[in-house]
Amino acid sequence: MNDFVSNLEEETLEAFHQLFLAGTDTNNFAEVYYSSVDRRHRGNGLCTEMYRRTLPFLKSKGFGAIRNTFTDPATVVIGEKLGFVELGKAYLRDGKDAHGMKLFPAAGDKEYFTEAGVRL
């Protein structure tokens, strides 16, 4: 899985730097790989609240931007509302290991993860 994830990360890192760090006085950014809310508590605004609290906290610590991996369409929508911009997307059905074997053979068309960023 590392090659599959690494390819998207490499492709989006340049865009991230150009969009969110160019022209700033910092090259300091935070990376959030995954955030999750227990299924029993979804739909209550917990994920949105986590991000609303995290963004100003990271800014107060000197970070100039955040690079985030969203793994659910609902979290992509939350990210967009908070100013995150999509940098790239990888569908799980396309993921293959170093030997060409599918990593997620049962993955559907709506299963993907998205790399996104926001300037603080």
Steps between C-alpha positions, in 0.01 A plus 500: 500500500790736560576540127134570426482767771848634428419564135207726588702674770783575257260629236322732741793626708622740231151642451462535877820703529407724207143564616543531873859581588626715211533860606480423870775542755472140612555157354352352813185297439306231682384172348179332613472152356173373636228617730201292594182508702341181627207402275258526791581869539525614138272771371522704820765747387788341692738484204425860407563607858829310513622691194363834622706459815806351332552770236543795741703285739750406228516861382578611855790253501655661193375276222430678172284234337353154544522209260225248566391158379122461494375143474124549490282710268331661802835619636592641158187718520594612851850582380367705209277700736809579709701614199691185406581470130526160334850427369448145381288189535578128492234233460554195717397271213811618312744425782756230421801370687852470360401170331195647325249335734194704587513629857125551532332261254153554647520881499216680329491807277439735791786379718798730477719730697570862424808710567404859582654811648410828666702807588462611859 
